[in-house]
Amino acid sequence: MNHTNVVTYPAREGRRPCVADLVERAARLLPEQAPLQAFVHHNTLHAFEHLPFEDAVVHAARLFGTEPFLSEAAFHDHLGSGRILPGDLDAVVEPGGAGDDVPLVPGGPTSREFRAIRLRHLLDLPRGHALRWLLHETPQRTRFTAHLGTRRRAELLRQARRDWTGRAVPEPDARALGEQLLGRLWDRLEGAAPAVRHAGRASPRPRDLILAATGRDTDDLVHPLLIRLSAAFLDQGVAYWPMPERDRGLLCAFRHLYGRAGGPPDGFLRGLAPELGRQEAESWTAERTVGWALAELAVPEGDWGAVIQATLLSLRGWAGMTHRFERWPDRSPVEARPARLVDYLAVQLVLDAYAARHVVAEHLGAHATLAGLDAFPGPDAGSSPDDLPGQDRFLDSSRFPGLGGGGEPAARARSGLELVYEAFLLAQVMPVDTAVFADAGHAAAWLAAVGSCDALERRRLLHLAYERRHRIGVLDALAAHHRVAARRSSPPPRFQAVFCIDEREESLRRHLEEHFPGAETFGYAGFFGVAMVYRGLEDVRARPLCPVGVTPRHLVVEKVVGEPVRTPPGPAPRHPVAEELAEEPVEAVEPVEPVEPVERAELMEPVEPVEPVEPVDAARSRRHAASRRRWASWSRLVAVGSRTLVRGSAITLGTGLAHLLVLAGRCLFPLASHRWSRRLGHGRDAGSGTRLALERITAEVRGDGLLPGYSVPEMADVVSGVLRVTGLGRSPCPVVLIVGHGSSSLNNPHESAHDCGATGGGRGGPNARAFAAMANHPGVRANLRDRGIDVPEDTWFVGAYHDTCDDSMTYYDEDLVPERCRTEAGGAREALAAACALAAHERSRRFESAPAGLTPGTAPAHVETRTVDLGQPRPEYGHATNAACVVGRRSRTRGLFLDRRAFLVSYDPGGDPSGELLAGLLLAAGPVCAGINLEYYFSHVDPAGHGCGTKLPHNIVGLLGVMDGHASDLRTGLPWQMVEIHEPVRLLLVVEAEPELLVAILRAHPGLNRLAANGWIQLVAWSSDSEAMHVFRDGAFRPHTPETTAFPVVDRSAHFYAGERGHLGGAHVMAAFGQTPPGVSDMSGLSGTSGAGHELAGRGSRAGEPS
């Protein structure tokens, strides 16, 4: 594995470096996290995907000061608990080189045996001053290690007696023999140790040179000011007073604020105002300002690139958000800002220059210069590099011991003394004769073996063993379940439901099929092919509801409608909703990227309306809009006035007591308070009395480039795509549910992270509603028949929405369900109500605060309480525990307990002989699921470096993100409360396809191949005709051999997870095949759940979704 960390930007021959190019290179390493309202999971190390995973995490660790893997102590806990088996360790240290089976020293272990034994021993290895104190103040060099077993101790004493034989003095006691043996061992290893030359820190920033020389960190002066400036500049309306001159950019605003007479209040900025005035008067660009500041900091031109990179990474959260506003101004939460990363850099470097000048003069005298700092020894001269101040400024993961970091920084090299001490301990533990170390060559070989299996290499191997155990468990479960399920058949479907591929829907689908075996479920990306810009009735602004990599071309608006009226046959009239929508302005639609030209012939084919058409109730729409404007004006008046002296006092006196009572109720009785609020009318059922303006009648394109609605052929494209890929189009039932999902909770800045990633961090209800309306459109049905997809006339699609936080269901346009389908639709609704209660019961087992006696009848109230509790840091765990993705027919996973850990993507290989549909699925699902998985991986492995730490000190800033306290870097990644139960393993992508087909797809799509070939995902081919599996490793598919055929078989899922808090393996659930023994349907065999069946019927019947 390549551990080098090369970050060089050489100057161009003959001219100064181009600042713009250097900034663009450095920007690739910045986070790409979106503002909170559109939080979408992505690979934290997206900039390193061109590298193999194991190299990338180490390279990032050296660059960012983060952790690449779990700590060695955490892995040993898993080894002790059985999560990692000894066989896994042996498997990951299989011989890979010519010398792996040759003893390291005569009579000693081979390289492979050495690594296998080393992985089993967790040694206490102090570093730096701690180790020197231990060796000088305690008898460590003459005392056997505590890791020594009885037999090995006896063997060492035998060696000591052998060496004593023949001497002319009496043999000493065992303790003296041991001390003499260990003393000789230490001296021999210390004498053979190579000289270690410390090069110090490789950072080129002048700040680090000043810190080493003076002990003063200039970032402590610069960062608080830069944070305030960035927050004020990017603010999305939270601040009452806007930043002056903000429309001209950050650098101009900075010059305007700090270039005034009188100077800034910060002492280190003395003399800044005249300089800024001069630059403004001479119209300096940001690039010229950067060059001036680097010259002031005495940075050689050859180091400009490295210094620019290190400077931006010192506050990478704010730098990354600035860069995001520059690249995608249309995706701003409220209002775009004229942000430029080079402006941000210029401001930071100017502040760095003045802070450096101030600190150097204050600590080293007025004569000192930055160029001459090497002449000053500094306060820590002579200290070990491990003990220098600022050495571990990013390594705060010790706040999460045993889980995230554990204080094993990957970027810190060991000293020679540390190497000798570890070799000394291992020589006692390993099966080796200590006499061989009398030969200096053998002692050096031993030290080299110890050095090659350092902490980083051990953690890498332990991680591979950790992943191996999970991979084998999942693949063996799939194979065993296939053997069991192949002998069973499920009842004919009564209704069908299409869910998002989200792993949280795995339990809902499983419980639905258990409770009602006549249900057939499918999985598809939660935008259901409807890539649109959507504005709901309660939305202030339209927003995209589609994957982040897709640019939507269609605008869909929710409208209030009146009573249905039937349109007489004849030429297709212009739909009233479309008439209004065609010219209706939509404020700040995002995104507004250029739209590909659309041929008018593709836009619309007139179809005679045969269904009732609801006209827009314009008066109701205007009244509703006016009411919302009045409420918004009043809310803003109160919000702003409460912060002023006069109005704030009046508001406090007038409404303070009432608000105090409301707040007390929400804190002490959250569920009751929430329900009373709904009864008083503070929540509107979405979808009631509204319709989507979905159909486009004309070929007109709006001024913003968006198309108002969809034409019939476009709707047919969307519907046929889903029906073909999932296999649903072969035999649809009379009722088909399309279920989107999202999440709602209070006081949760990262709420969007719980929403649907396929809708760009939005809620998938509108997409499900739009798809159902498209599939029910008579013109679309006719178009589908022309394409060979015959959807029966008596089939009706119903849009629905699943709130994954309180496990409730919302249904759309139920008044349009034909009479012939109402009975089946009602049955489906009741079945989903029961499944939601069971899903709430299953996921509640992971909450430590959930009562042990929780039943499926009481679990819904518990999860709903978590949703509306202001003080609840864990309303739901989101994607925590995600670990696998299965692409294939549902028949291969139906009835398999997957513990809410697998994304389930429906794919029918029988209808895709060429693999074209599969390629499209993998291109969509692969990166999305991998992004979710990797963000959870890194946020768990290093909660402080890659994640945003604990929620407790978080404060929202400017509607952009969160900070720790009142001023910190913008924290990216996920909070610890979202990832604490996660297992950091790479996504196991199991695809029902032959290896040859997957190889062809990988060759044709470099982005997907990069994920698989570089090991960012674990790809497995699962034969469609058998249980044979092949794992993609080292560029080729290799057969998987199951390790066990034992497989639990249970009546219901609840019987398998009852009483369990941790992760569970697979199990075959008989109820999904309609084979539950009598008396099990009410789950009477589960302790504390007797009689729950009656309690399930009324759950999940709300008729609306919060917009």
N, C-alpha and C positions, 0 to 999 in steps of 0.2 A: 504494500500500500504506500502511496506517495504522500509523505507528510510535509513536503516543502510548502512554503507560503511565499509565493513570488508576487509582489505587488510593485511593479516598477513602471514608470512613465518617463522614458528618456526624452530629453529635449530634442527638437528637430535640428538637423544640421543647418547651421547658418542663420537661424532666426529664432526669436523667442517662441516658447510654446503657445499654442492657441488655447486661450482660457476656455472658450466655449466647448472645444472638443474635450478638454480635460474634465470639465463639469459634466458633460454628457456621459463620459465613461464612468465617472464616480456615481452618477445617478442610478446606474444599473444595480448598484448594491443597496439602494435605499428601499425601505418597505413600501409596498403598494397597497396598504390597507386603506379601504374607503372610509369616509365619514360614517358615524354611528348609524345613521338612518338607512344606509345601504351596505352594512357590514356583510361581506361575502367571504367565505373561507377560501384560502389559497395557500399554495406552498410557500412557507415562510422563507425558504432558501431558493426562490424561483431563479435567482441569478446564477445558481450553481448547477442547474439541471443538466448542463453539458458534461458534468463530471460524474463518475460513479458515486453512488450514495455514500459509501464508506469513506471515500476521499473528500467528498463535498462537505460532510459534517465536520471533518477535522479542519479543512481549510477555513470554513466559517468560524470554527471555534478559535482559531488563531487570529482571525481578522477581527471578530466581534468580541472576543473574550467570553464566549458562551460554552455550554456543555454539549458534546456530541452524542453522548449516550447516558443512560442511567448511571448512577454511582456504583462502584464495585460492591459497596455494602448492600445496596438495594438488590443487586443481582444475587448476592449470597443469601439474602433473606428468601428470595424466590427458590434458590437451590435447597434451602432448608425446609421450605414448605412443600416441595415436590412440584412446584410450577416449572422448574428446570430439573431434568433427570440426568443422572451421571452419563447415560448413553448419549444425551445431547452434547455434552462436553466432548466426549470421544469423537463424535461425528464431525464437529466443527474443527478439530485439530487433525483431521486425516492428513497423511503425508502428501505434501505438495511439491517437494523438491528432492534432489538427488541425495542430499545428506540427512534427510529427516529420520532415517532408520539407522543412522550411525551414532554410537554413543558419543556424547559430548566430551566426556573424559573417560579414561579406561575404567571399566566396571560400573560406569554411571548410566543414567537414563539417556535415551535417545532424545533428539529435539522434540519429537512428537510426544513422547512420554513426559518430558519436562514440562511442556505447555499444559498437558492434561492434568498433571499433578498441581502445577502452579495455579490453575483456575479453581482448584478445590480448596485452596488455602487463602483466607483473608488475613493478611498480616497488618499489624499496626506499624506504619512506617512514618514516623515524625520527620519533619523537614526543617532545614535551615537552623536557626538558633535553637529550636526545640531539640533537634537531634544532637547538636553539639553539647547542650546542657545534659542530655540523657547519658551520653558517652563519658562525659567528664565527671559527673556527679553521682552516677550509679554504676554498679558493676555489670553493665550490660555485655561487655566484651568477654566476660568470664562466667556468664550465667546462661544455662540452657533456656531456650525460648519456651514460652508457655504452650506453643503449638506442638510441642514434641510429645509423641505418644510413648507409652511404656516400652514397647518393643524397640523403637528407634533409640530411646535413651539407653537401653541396655546394650544395643549395638555400638553406640558411640563410646560407652565405657569400655567395651571389649577392645575397640580400636585403641583407646588410651592405654589400656594395660599392655596390649601388644607392643606399642611404641616404647613402653617402659621396660620391657623384658631385656635382661642382659646388663642392666645398670648395677652399680656397686652399692647402691643405697636401698633401704627397705622401700617397698611399694607403699605409696601414700594411700589415704582413704579415697573413697569414690568422689567426694566433692573436690578434693585437690586434683585428682586425675582429670575430672571434667574441666576445671579451671585451666589446667595446663594445656589440654587439648584445644579448648576454645581460644586460648591466647595465641597458640601457634597458628590456628586457622585464621584468626583476624590478621595477624602480622603478614601471613603469606598472601592473603587477598588484598590487603592494603598495599603491599609492595608491588603487586601486579596491576594495580588500578591505573588506567590511562590518565594522563593529565587532561583536565577539563578546563577549557578557557571560556569564561563567560563574556559574551559579547554585549551584554546588557539588553535593554529593550530596543526593538527594531523600529519603534515609532519615530517618524521624522518630524513630528509636530514640535515647534519651538516651545509650546506649553510643557512638554515632557522634559525638555532640557532645563527649563526654568525650575520645574518642580524638583528635579534631581539636585540642582545647584542651590536652591533656596528653601525647599520644603513648602513653598507656597504655590497653590494651584490657581492659575489665572482663570480657569474655567469657573471658579467660584465667584469671580467678579463679572464675567461675561455672560454666563448662561442665564442667570435670573433676569437680566435686562433683555437678552435676546428672546427669552420665552415670553415676556410681557409684550414685546414688539410683535412677535409672530402671532400671538393670540389675538391682539387687537386688530392686526391687519386682516387675518383670515376669519374673524368673528362673523357669524351668520345671523346676527340680530339680537344677541343676548345683551350686549353692551348698550347702554342708553345713549352714550355719546360716541358717535363713530370717530374713527381715527382720521385726523386731518390729512388731506392730500392723499388719501388711500387710493383714489382712482388713478393716480400717476404711478403707482407701484411702491413696493416696500422701500427701496433705496431712496426714492424721492421723498416719501413720507418721513423716513428717518432723518434725512438732511433738513427737512422743514422743521421737525421737532427739536433736533439737537444742534442745529446750526444757528439758533437765535442768540442774540446778545445776552450776556449774563451767564451763559454756559449751563450745562446739565448739572444736576445735583450730585451725581456720582463723582467722588474725588479723583478716581483714576482716569476720568475723561477730561482732565484739565487741558485746555488748549485744543480740544476737538472742534469747538464751534468755528473758529477761523478757518480751520482746514476744510471742514464741510462747506463753508461758504465759498471758499476758493474753488473747490471741485464743482459746486453748483454753478458758479459764475462761468467757469470754463467748460461747462456742459460735458463733464466727464461721464463716460459710459460705465456700466457696472464692470465690464471686462477690464477697463483701464484702472478702475478702483481696486480690483483684485490684484492686478500686477503691482500697483503701488504698495498695497498692504503687504504682499509677500516680500517685496524689496525691503520695506521697513522692518520686517521680521527676519531679515538676513537669510532668507531661504534661497539656496542655489537654484538656478533655473531647471536643472536636471531633477530636482526634487519637487517641483511644483505639483505635478500630478499626484504624488503620494501625499503631500501636505493637504491638497484640496480634498482628496478622498478622506483622509483622517479627520479633517475639520468637519466635513459634513456628517460623518458617522458619529461624531461626538454628541450630537443631538439628532440622531437619525429619525426619530419620530416626527419632529417638526420639519426637518428637511424633506422627509418623504411626503408629508402632507402638502408642503409647498409645491413640490414637484408634481404631485397629483393634480392640484388646482391648475398648474400650468398646462398639463397634458390634456386634462378633461374638464375644462371650465364649465361645460354644460351639465356635468354631473354633481355640481355643488348642491349641498342640501337646500339652500334658499337662494343665494345670489353668488354669482361668479366674482372672483377677485382677479385683478391683473397680476397674478403671481408669476414670478420668474425665479428659478433656483439660483441663477447667477446673482440676482439682486440680494437674495438671502445670504449667499456666500460672501458677497461684498460687505454687507453689514457686519457679519460675524468676523471677518478678517480685520476690518477696521477696528472693531472693539478689541480683538485679540492683540493688535499692534499697540494700542494705547494701554491695555492691561499689562502687556509684557514690559513696556517701557516703564510703567509705574512700579511694578514689583521689582524689577532689576535695580532701579535707582533706589528704592526703599531698603532693600536687603543687602545690596552689594556696593552701593555708593553711586554718586552721580557720574563717576568716571567709567563705570562698567557699561559694556555694550553687549548686545545679543551675540554678535559675532565672536566675542571673546569669552563666552561662558565656560568653555572647556578649561580655562585656566583656573577656575574656582573649584575647589574640591567638593564643596557642598556638605550639608550636615550629616549625610549618611555615607561618607567615604569609608571604605573598608567593610561595609555591610554586605551580606550575601544578597545576590540579586533577588532571592525569594523574599527578602524583608524590606525592600525599598517601598517608600510610600507610593500609593497609586498603582501598585503592581496588580491588584485584583479589583480595580474599580468597577468592573462589570460583573464580577463573580459574586453576586449576592444570593446565589441559590442555596447557601447554607441555611437560609431561613426556612427551607423545606427539606430537612435532613432525611436522608434515605429515600427520597422520592425524586428530587430534581437534580441537585448538584452534588451535595455532600462534600464540597471543597476539594475537588480534584480537577483543577484547571488544566485543560488540555494544552494550553500554550506555554506551560512552564517546564523547562528542562530540569533534569535532576543534576545535582552536583556529584562529584566523584565520591564524596563521603557517603551520600545517600545510596549510591550504587553499591559500594562496598558493604554497607550495613544490610541491604536487602540480600546480597549474595551470601553474606555471613549467616543470616537466618535460614535461607533456603538450603545451604549446605548441611545444616542440622536436620532439616525436615526431609530432604530428598534421599533416596537410596544411593548414596555415594560414599566412597571411602575417603575420608578427609586427608589421608596420607598422600593422595595423588596431587594435592595442591602444593606439595613441596617443589614440584616442577612448575616454574613460572609460566610456561606455555599453557599448561592445563589450567592454572588459576586464571590466566587471561581468557581462555576459552569459556570458562565458567562465568566470568564477569560479562563476556559478550552475550552469552545466552540469556543471562538475567536482564541485560540491557535491551535485548531485542523483544523481550516479553514484558514491556513496561506497562504502566497502568492503563495507558490508552489502548494498547494492543489487547490487554486482558479484557477491558470493557467491550471492545469490538467483538471479541470471540464470545464473551458471555451474552452479548446482545444477539448474536447469530444463534446461539443455543436457545435463548429465550423465544426468538421467533420460530425456530424449528419446532419446538414443542407445540406452539399454537398451530402452526401450519399442518403438522401431522394430525393433531386433534380434529381440525376442521375437515381435512380431506378424508380421514378415516370415517368420520361421522357421515359425510356425504355418500361415501361408498357403501357403508353399512346400511344407511337408510334406503339407498336405492335397491339393495337386495331385499329389504323387508317390504318396501312400498310396491315393488314390482309384483308381489303376490296379492296385493289388495287393489280394489277399485273404489273410486269415490262415487257417490250418487250422482245422477244427472243434475246439472245446474238448474236452479230455479231463478236465480238472478246473478248478475256479474258486477264486479266493482273494480275499477282501475284506480290504483293508488300511486302516489309518488314512490320512487325507488328508495326513499329515505329509510335508513335502518330503524328509525322509530316506528315506522309503519309495519315492520316485520311482525311485531307482537299483535298489533291490531288485526292484521290479515290472518294470522294463525288462530287467534281467538274467534274471529268471525267464522272461519271454516270449522273450528271445533264446535262452536255453539250451534251453527246452522250448516251442516255438511252440504246442503244444497247450494251454497255460495261458491262461486268461482272468482278468484282474484287475479289481478294482473299488476305489473309494476312498470311505470313509464316516468320519464323525467317530469317533474311537477308543474312545468309550464304547458304540458300536453301539446306541444307544437305550436301553441298560440303565442307567437312573439309579438307583443303589442306594447304601446304606450297607453297606460290606463289612468283614467281619473274617475274615482268613485264619487258618489253624491256628496260625501262628507270630506272629500279631499280638497285641499287648497290648490295643490299643484298636481299635474300629471307626472307619472313616473314609469320607467320601463319595467315590465314584468316578463323577463326573459333572461337566459344565461348572459353573464357579463361579456362573453365573447361575441354575442349576436347584437347587431344593430337593428332595432325594430323599425318597420316602415309604416305601421298601421296604428291609428289612434282609435281607441274605443272609450266611450264615455257612458256612464250610468245616468239614466234619465228618469224623472218622475213621469208616469203615464196615467191616462184616464181610463174610462171603461172601454173594453174591446169593441171595435166595430168591424163588420165584415166588408171587405172591399169587393165590389162586383167584378166579374171576369172582364178582361179587356187588356189593353196595353198596360204594362207595369207602371204604376204611378211612382213618383218620387216619394220615398218613405219620409213621413213627417220628421222623424228623428234625424235622418240623414240630411234633410233639407236644412234643419237648424245647425247640424254639426259641421256642414261643409264649410261655413264661413265663421264658425264660432272661434274666437281667440282662446288659446290655451296658454296660460301664463307659465313661462319658464319650463317648457317641456324639455325633458332630458331623456336620452341624449338627442342632439340635433346634428348628428354627423351627416355628411353628404349621403344622399340616397341614390342607389343605382337607378338608372333610367328604366322606366316601366313602359312597356308597349301598351297603348290604349286597348288593343284587341284582347290583352290578357285581363283587363280590369273587370269586365262585367259582361255577362250574357243574360239578357232579359229573361225572367222567369215569371210566369203568371202566378200571382199570389193566390194560394188556396187556403191559407190559414188566417185567422183573425189578425188584424194589425192594430196594435194599440197606439193611438196618437199621443204625442207629447202634450201633457197638461201644462201649457206654458205658464198659466197663472200660478199653479202650485209650485212650479219650478222657481218662478220669480219670488214667490213668498218664502220659499225655503231658503233661497240664496240670501234674501234680505234679512231673514231671521239669523242666519249664520254670521252675516256681516255685523249685525247689531251685537250678537253675543261675543264675537271676536273683538269688537271695539271696546266693549265693556270689560272684557277680560284683560286687554292690554292696559286700559285705564287703571284698573285695580293693580295690575302687576307693576306698572311704572310708578303709580301714585304711592304704593306701599313703601317705596324706597325714598320718598321725599319727606321733608319735615312736616309740612302742614297737612298735605293730603294723607300722608302715612299715619299721622296721629288721628285724623278724622276716621280713616278706614279702620284703624285698630279699635277705636272707641265704639264705632258703629257695628262692626261685624266680628270683632276679635273673639268675643265669647262664643258666638255661634261656630266660628271656624275651629275654636279650641275643642268644642264638643264633638264636632265632626272628626277632627284629627284623633281625639281620644277613642272614639268609636272605631275608626279604621285601624288603630293600633291594637286595641284590646279585643275587639270583636270583628276581625276583618271580614269573615264570611257573611255574618248577619248584616254588617254595614253595607257590603257590596250588594246584597240582595235587596235591601231596602232602597238603595240608590236606583237600582233597575226598576223597582216598582213605582218609584216617584217620577220615572220618565227620563232619567239622566242617560239612558242608553237606548239607542234606536236599533231595531232589528233591520239589519241590512237586507236588501233584496225585496222588502215588502213594498209593493206599489211602485216598483221600478223595473226597468228593462235596460238591457245593454243596446246601445246604438251600434249594432254589429254589421249590418249589411250596407255596402256602398252601392249606390245606384248609378252615379255618374263617374266619369273618368277624371274628374277635377282633382288636382293635387293642391294641398294647402300651401300657404306661404312659407310655412316652416319645413316643408318637404315631406310632411306626413300625409298618408292617405286616410281619409275619414272612413274607417271601417274596412271590411273585406268584400271582395266580389265573390260570387258563387264558386267559380273555379278555384279561387284562392282558398276558400273554406273547404272545398272538397280535397285540395292538396293536404291541408292540415289533418282532416279526418282520416283520409286514406292512409297517410303515413303511420298514424298510431294503430289503425286496425291491421295493417299488414305486418308491422314489426312485432306486435304482441300476439298475433294470431287470433285476436278477438273477432276479426271480420269473418272467420269461417262459420261460426254458429252463434250469433248473438242471441241473448235471452230477451224476453219481453221487456225487462227492466235492466238497464245498465247504469250504474252509478259512476260518475267521474268525481273523484275525491281529491281536492287539493288540500294543502295543509299550511299551517303557520303557527305562531305562538303569541300569546299575550300575557304580560305580567307587569306588575307595578314596580317602580323604583329600580329598574333594571336597564342600565345604559346599553348593555349588549343584547337587548331583546331581539334585534334583527339577526343576530347570529343564530338564534333558535328558529328563524323563519326558513323559508324554502330557498335553498341555494340556486335551484333551477330557475327561479324568478328574480335572480339578482338581489337576494336578501329581502324580497317582498313576501306577501302572502298569496298562496296559490288559489284561493277561492275564486277570484274573478276569472282566472284562466280555465278552471273547471267549469264554471258557469258558461263562459264563452264557447268552450268546446261542445258542451251539451247542446247549446242553442244551434251551433253549426250542424251537429250530427242530426238534429231534428228537422232541419230546414228541408222542405220538399225538393227544392232545386238541388241541394247537395246530394240528397238520396238519388235523384235521377242521374246526376253526374257520376256518382259512385257506381251505379249499375253499368254505365258506359265503360267504366274501368274494370269491370269484372267483379265488383264487390257488391253483393246483393244484401242490403240490410232490410229485413222484413218490415212491412208497413206497420205491424203491430209492436215493433220495438221502439221504446222511448228511453232517451238518455236524460238523466237527472244530475245536475251539478250539485256538488256538496263541498263542505269545508270541514276539516278536522283540526281542532285546536290541540296541539300536542302538549300544551301545558296543563290544561284542565280536562283533557280528554272529552270534550264535548263535540257535537256535530251540528252543522248548519246546513240547511237545504235551500236551494234556490228555485224560484219559479215553479213551486209545487202546484200552484193553481192552474198551470198549463198541462199537468199530467192528465192524459185522457182517462176517461172513466174505466176503460177496459184494463188499464194498468194500475189502477189505484190500489187494488188488493195486494198485488205483488210489491208495489212500492211501499205500502204500509208494512208488509212483512219484512222487507229489506231494512226499513228504518228501525224496526224493533230489534232485528238481529244485530244491527250496528250499535244500537244502544247497549245491548248486553255485552258486545265485544269491547266497547269503550270502557265499560266498568271493569271488565276483566283486565284490559290493558293497564288501566289505572292501578289496579291491584298488583299487577306484576311489577311495574316500575317503582311502586312505592316501597318495595323491599330493599331498594338501593338507598333510600333515605334513612339515615341513622336516627332521625327524629320521628320517623313514622312509628306508630304503636305496633307492638308485636302481634296483637290480636286483630289487626286490620282485616276486614273481609271485603269481598267484591261489592257488597252492598254499602259499605262505609268508605271504601277507598275513593270514590268520586268526590265526596265532600272534603276529604283530606287534600287531594291534589288541587281542588278548587280554592281551598283556603290558602295554599301555598301561592297560588296565582295572584291573589288580591292582598296578600300580606305585605305591608310596606317594609317590614324589617326582615324579609326572607331573602337570604343571599343565594338560595338554591331553589328557585321556583321549578326548574327542571334541569336535567343534566345534559340536554341537547344531544349532540352526537357523541358524547363520551362513551367509551367502550367500542366504538366502531372499529372493525378489524377486517372485514371481508366484504366481497361483492360477488354475487352469483348472477351470471348472465345466462339465461336459458329458460326452458319451459317450467312453469310452476309445478307441473306434475312431479318433477324431480326433487322439489323441496317441500311440497305440501305435506303437512304433518310432521315436519322436522323442527324441533325446538332449537332455535339459533340464538336465543338469549338477547334479542334486540341488538345484535352486533353485525348484522349483514345487510348491505344494500341488496335489494332484490330487483333485478331488471328482467322483464319478460322478453323472451326472444324465441321465435319458432323457427328452428333450423330447417324444417321441412319446406317452408315457403321461401327459402333463400339459398338456392343451390350455389349461386356465384359468390355469396358472402358480402354482397354490396350493402344489404341492410345491416349486417353485423358490423361492418366497418364504420358505418354512420353511428351506430349505437356506441361502439367503443370510443370513437372520437369525442362523443358527447359525455358518456358516463365515466370513461377512464380518467380524464383530467379533473373532472368535478369531484368525483369520489376520492381521488388521490389528493386533491387540494384539501378537502375536509380532513382526511386522515393525517396528512403531514402537518397541518396546523395544530391538530390535537397532539401529535407526537412531540413536536418541538416545544409547545407550551407546557407539556408535562415534564419533559426531560430537563428543561431549564425554565422554570416559572418566572424567574426574574429577568433573564436575558432575552429569551424568545417570547415569553408570555408577558402579561401585564401585572403579574403578582396577585396579591389578595385584593378583594373588592373593598376592604375596610377603609383604606385612605383615599379611595378614588373620588375625584370631583370631575364633573363634566365641564369642558371648556369650549365655549363658542359653538356648540352643537357639532363639534368635530371629533372629539375623542375624550379620553380620560387622562388625568394627571394624578400623580401621588401628591396629596396635599394641595397647597395653593400654587406651587410652581415646581414643575419637573418636566422632563421630556414627555412628549406625547406617547403614552404607553400603547404599544402595539401588541398583537397576539391576544390570547384568551386569559381571563382571570382564573386563578387557582380553583375557585369554587366550581368552575365548569369542567375542569380536567382532573380533579383529584382522584376519581375512581377509574380513570382511563388506563389502559394497557398500551404503552408506546410500541406498537408493532406496525410495520409497513403493511399497506393494504394487500390482502390476498385476493386477487382478481381471478375467479374461476369462470371460465367461458365454455359453454357447451358447443364445442367445435373440435375438429381434428387439428392436430399440430400443424399440418401442412397449410391449412387455410389461414391459421393465425400467423404463420411465418410470412405468407404472401401479404397479409394486411399490414404487418409491421414494416415490411420492405417498402410498401406503397405510401406509408404515412410516417415521415421522420419524427414528428412530435410524439406520437404514440410509441414509436420504437425507442426514442430517447428515454421515456419513462421506464420501459421494460428492460432494455439492454443495460441501462445504468443502475438498475436495481431500486428505483424509487417506488416501484410496485413489484409484487410477486405475482407473476402471471402463470396460470395453470390451464391447460387444455383438458377438457372433460369430454370424452367420446360420446357422441349422441346415441350410439348403439350398444354401449357397454358401460361398465363402471371404471374402465381404464382411465388413468389420469397421467398427465405429463407436466412436469414443472420446468419452466423456462429458467435456465441457469447457465451462465457463461456463454450466452449466445446460442444456446440450443435447448430443445425440449428433451428432458430426461424422465424416464418412467418413475412414477411414484409407487412404492411398495408399501401397502398398509402394514402397520405394526401390530394392530389388534383388530379382532373381529367382534369383541364384546361391545354391546350396544344396548343402552337402557331402553325399555319399552314401557310407556306409562299410558294410563287412560286419558288424562288431561294434563295440560302444561302446569296447572296449579299444583298438581301432585308432585311435580318434579322440582319446582322452585320453592315449595313451601318451607319456611324456616331458614332459607338461605339468604345471605347478604352479598356474597362475592360472585365472581364470574362462574358460569356453569358451562359444561360441555353440551354436546348434542344429545337428543333423545327422540325416539319415535313416539308420536302421539296418536293413539288409536282413534280418538274421537273425530279427527279430521276426515276419517274414512267411513264415518257412520257406524263404527263398530264398538261404541262405548257400551260396556255391560250395563244391565239394568241397575238403576239406583245411582248411577254416577253422574247423570246429567245435571243434578243439582249440586254436584261437588261435595256430597256429604262425607266423602272420605277425607276431605281436607279439614284439618283442625280449625275450628272457629269460623267455618264458612257454611255450616248447615243452613238450609233454607234460603240461600242467597239468590236462587233463581227467581224467586218472586220479586226480589228487590231490584232486579236489573231492568225490568221492562220500561220504566219511565225515564231512563237516562238518555241524554243527548238529543233532546227534541227541540232545541232552540231553532227558530226559523230565520236566523240572520247572522251575519258576520261583521265584526267591527271593521269599518273601512280603514 
